[in-house]
Amino acid sequence: MASTPAEVLADVGGNQGRTMGVVVLDAVQAMELPEEASILDVGTGNGIVAIAIALCGYKVTTGEPEGVNWGPWQENAEKAGVADMISFQPFDAAAMPFDDGTFDAIVAGGSLHHMDDPAAALREFIRCIKPTGTICIVEPNEAGVARIIEDRGEHPPPLDLREVIDVKPHEWTVIAGETFDTYFLRSTENM
Ligand SMILES: C[S@@+](CC[C@H](N)C(=O)[O-])C[C@H]1O[C@@H](n2cnc3c(N)ncnc32)[C@H](O)[C@@H]1O
């Protein structure tokens, strides 16, 4: 029986849980957020990211555009035993229904390279994050996209987030992984 968060993610999310899920788990732990942190997950999909956040002990709001339903996230969250930690709200990342400075953390895993307008999404993340908050985006790199294509066929190309918009006065910290890279974006005014 799965017992550690990494085992639960592998059990629920297969390859996606073993690769992206575990990278998100490390990233959430690295942020050292307070227990009551307000956290948004952008691009619900199979729920792997939201489940990873919940397995770290945090409540999380997750969302994707209305009626899109990319995957059985509720079923996965039930299986992982964290359904009560996750709430869903439909939204488009390019025009989010949240006030300025709402979240301590905004997390997105494997979503930005699927979006029509990742630049608009990044601007919205910057608008909705608290001045002291962290935006954390996990994206497949060249090797990751090649692996997904091997498994499932056609796939959008990888996206280097540093090339999408000028984020000043925020600054990127990037951690390169085997198949997924982690991008942290924070305001330099609080460093
Ligand atoms: C491959 S899934 C990402 C994996 C997902 N985070 C998980 O944990 O299973 C891509 C996601 O991007 C979402 N997406 C695409 N365009 C979007 C947009 N404009 N706003 C919000 N989500 C979007 C899709 O609905 C889908 O849920």
The ligand as an SDF file (V2000), in Angstrom:
LIG
                    3D

 27 29  0  0  0  0  0  0  0  0999 V2000
   -1.5950   18.5430  -18.9980 C   0  0  0  0  0  0  0  0  0  0  0  0
   -2.6720   19.4200  -17.9860 S   0  0  0  0  0  0  0  0  0  0  0  0
   -1.5870   19.8980  -16.6730 C   0  0  0  0  0  0  0  0  0  0  0  0
   -1.4330   18.8150  -15.6380 C   0  0  0  0  0  0  0  0  0  0  0  0
   -2.2250   19.1110  -14.3930 C   0  0  0  0  0  0  0  0  0  0  0  0
   -1.7030   20.3030  -13.7220 N   0  0  0  0  0  0  0  0  0  0  0  0
   -2.2300   17.9470  -13.4080 C   0  0  0  0  0  0  0  0  0  0  0  0
   -1.7610   18.1170  -12.2860 O   0  0  0  0  0  0  0  0  0  0  0  0
   -2.7250   16.8550  -13.7690 O   0  0  0  0  0  0  0  0  0  0  0  0
   -2.9060   20.9610  -18.8060 C   0  0  0  0  0  0  0  0  0  0  0  0
   -3.9490   21.8150  -18.1270 C   0  0  0  0  0  0  0  0  0  0  0  0
   -3.8790   23.1600  -18.6230 O   0  0  0  0  0  0  0  0  0  0  0  0
   -5.1840   23.6560  -18.5620 C   0  0  0  0  0  0  0  0  0  0  0  0
   -5.3160   24.8850  -19.3280 N   0  0  0  0  0  0  0  0  0  0  0  0
   -5.1300   25.0790  -20.6620 C   0  0  0  0  0  0  0  0  0  0  0  0
   -5.3970   26.3710  -20.9770 N   0  0  0  0  0  0  0  0  0  0  0  0
   -5.7380   26.9910  -19.8010 C   0  0  0  0  0  0  0  0  0  0  0  0
   -6.1300   28.3110  -19.4540 C   0  0  0  0  0  0  0  0  0  0  0  0
   -6.2060   29.2730  -20.3740 N   0  0  0  0  0  0  0  0  0  0  0  0
   -6.4230   28.5870  -18.1680 N   0  0  0  0  0  0  0  0  0  0  0  0
   -6.3490   27.6260  -17.2060 C   0  0  0  0  0  0  0  0  0  0  0  0
   -5.9740   26.3570  -17.4700 N   0  0  0  0  0  0  0  0  0  0  0  0
   -5.6820   26.0410  -18.7520 C   0  0  0  0  0  0  0  0  0  0  0  0
   -6.0270   22.5250  -19.1140 C   0  0  0  0  0  0  0  0  0  0  0  0
   -7.3950   22.6740  -18.7930 O   0  0  0  0  0  0  0  0  0  0  0  0
   -5.3900   21.3530  -18.3800 C   0  0  0  0  0  0  0  0  0  0  0  0
   -6.0110   21.1690  -17.1480 O   0  0  0  0  0  0  0  0  0  0  0  0
  1  2  1  0
  2  3  1  0
  2 10  1  0
  3  4  1  0
  4  5  1  0
  5  6  1  0
  5  7  1  0
  7  8  2  0
  7  9  1  0
 10 11  1  0
 11 12  1  0
 11 26  1  0
 12 13  1  0
 13 14  1  0
 13 24  1  0
 14 15  1  0
 14 23  1  0
 15 16  2  0
 16 17  1  0
 17 18  1  0
 17 23  2  0
 18 19  1  0
 18 20  2  0
 20 21  1  0
 21 22  2  0
 22 23  1  0
 24 25  1  0
 24 26  1  0
 26 27  1  0
M  CHG  2   2   1   9  -1
M  END
$$$$
